[in-house]
């Protein structure tokens, strides 16, 4: 799911726009808090409201492996994300705003066309 969310044209455009502003960290923190909060709300709804539905509750992967992979992701993700954001910020800062805007628009349009055509 992270890969799909990472190439979402709306998110790419929003982050590219925020990085071109004079104080991008303030905007990115608000974006992060909003996304994190929404994820928590949806998680609570799924866990507590939908728990009584008769949906298959088995997994092909043992719980120990799922917990280990989750813990590893929590250790690795922040550093990798920080590195990628710094690289993106440096690239955006080194180019003109128009170039970044056009590139984000082209990439976003391509991803929407691919998504709509179900390629």
C-alpha positions as CSV (number, residue, x, y, z in Angstrom):
1,X,0.0,0.0,0.0
2,X,2.9,2.4,0.7
3,X,4.1,2.0,-2.9
4,X,0.6,2.9,-4.2
5,X,0.3,5.8,-1.9
6,X,3.8,7.0,-2.8
7,X,3.0,7.4,-6.5
8,X,-0.5,8.9,-5.9
9,X,-0.5,12.1,-8.2
10,X,-2.4,14.1,-5.6
11,X,0.1,13.4,-2.9
12,X,3.0,14.0,-5.2
13,X,1.5,17.3,-6.3
14,X,0.7,18.4,-2.7
15,X,4.2,17.6,-1.5
16,X,5.8,19.3,-4.5
17,X,3.7,22.4,-3.9
18,X,4.5,22.5,-0.2
19,X,8.2,22.2,-0.9
20,X,8.1,25.2,-3.2
21,X,6.7,27.5,-0.4
22,X,8.9,29.7,1.8
23,X,8.3,27.6,5.0
24,X,7.7,24.0,3.8
25,X,8.4,22.3,7.1
26,X,5.3,23.9,8.7
27,X,3.1,22.7,5.9
28,X,4.6,19.2,5.8
29,X,4.1,18.8,9.5
30,X,0.5,19.7,9.2
31,X,0.1,17.3,6.2
32,X,1.7,14.6,8.2
33,X,-0.4,15.2,11.3
34,X,-3.6,15.2,9.2
35,X,-2.7,12.0,7.5
36,X,-1.6,10.3,10.6
37,X,-4.8,11.4,12.5
38,X,-7.0,10.2,9.7
39,X,-5.2,6.8,9.6
40,X,-5.7,6.5,13.4
41,X,-9.4,7.3,13.1
42,X,-9.9,4.7,10.3
43,X,-7.9,2.1,12.3
44,X,-10.0,2.6,15.4
45,X,-13.2,2.3,13.3
46,X,-12.0,-0.9,11.7
47,X,-10.8,-2.4,15.0
48,X,-13.7,-1.5,17.3
49,X,-16.7,-0.9,15.1
50,X,-16.2,-3.6,12.5
51,X,-14.9,-6.3,14.8
52,X,-18.3,-8.1,15.1
53,X,-18.6,-8.6,11.3
54,X,-18.2,-12.2,10.2
55,X,-15.1,-11.7,8.0
56,X,-12.4,-14.2,7.7
57,X,-10.0,-13.7,10.6
58,X,-7.2,-16.0,9.5
59,X,-3.9,-15.0,8.0
60,X,-1.4,-17.1,5.9
61,X,1.5,-15.3,7.7
62,X,2.2,-16.2,11.4
63,X,1.6,-13.3,13.8
64,X,5.2,-13.3,15.0
65,X,6.5,-12.6,11.4
66,X,4.0,-9.8,11.0
67,X,5.1,-8.2,14.2
68,X,8.8,-8.5,13.4
69,X,8.2,-7.0,9.9
70,X,6.2,-4.1,11.5
71,X,8.9,-3.5,14.1
72,X,11.6,-3.5,11.4
73,X,9.6,-1.0,9.3
74,X,9.2,1.3,12.3
75,X,13.0,1.3,12.8
76,X,14.0,1.8,9.1
77,X,11.2,4.0,7.7
78,X,11.9,7.3,9.5
79,X,15.5,7.5,8.4
80,X,14.8,6.4,4.9
81,X,11.9,8.8,4.6
82,X,13.9,11.7,6.0
83,X,16.7,11.0,3.5
84,X,14.3,10.9,0.5
85,X,12.5,14.1,1.6
86,X,15.9,15.9,2.0
87,X,16.8,14.7,-1.5
88,X,13.5,15.8,-3.0
89,X,13.7,19.2,-1.2
90,X,17.3,19.7,-2.5
91,X,16.2,18.9,-6.0
92,X,13.1,21.2,-5.8
93,X,15.2,24.0,-4.4
94,X,17.8,23.7,-7.1
95,X,15.2,24.0,-10.0
96,X,12.9,26.7,-10.9
97,X,9.3,26.5,-9.6
98,X,7.9,26.4,-13.1
99,X,10.0,23.3,-14.0
100,X,8.9,21.5,-10.8
101,X,5.3,22.4,-11.4
102,X,5.3,21.2,-15.0
103,X,7.1,18.0,-14.0
104,X,4.6,17.3,-11.2
105,X,1.7,18.0,-13.6
106,X,3.1,15.6,-16.3
107,X,3.8,12.8,-13.8
108,X,0.4,13.3,-12.2
109,X,-1.4,13.3,-15.6
110,X,0.5,10.1,-16.7
111,X,-0.4,8.3,-13.4
112,X,-4.1,9.3,-13.7
113,X,-4.2,8.1,-17.3
114,X,-2.6,4.8,-16.4
115,X,-5.0,4.4,-13.4
116,X,-8.1,5.2,-15.5
117,X,-7.1,2.9,-18.4
118,X,-6.3,0.1,-15.9
119,X,-3.0,-0.8,-17.6
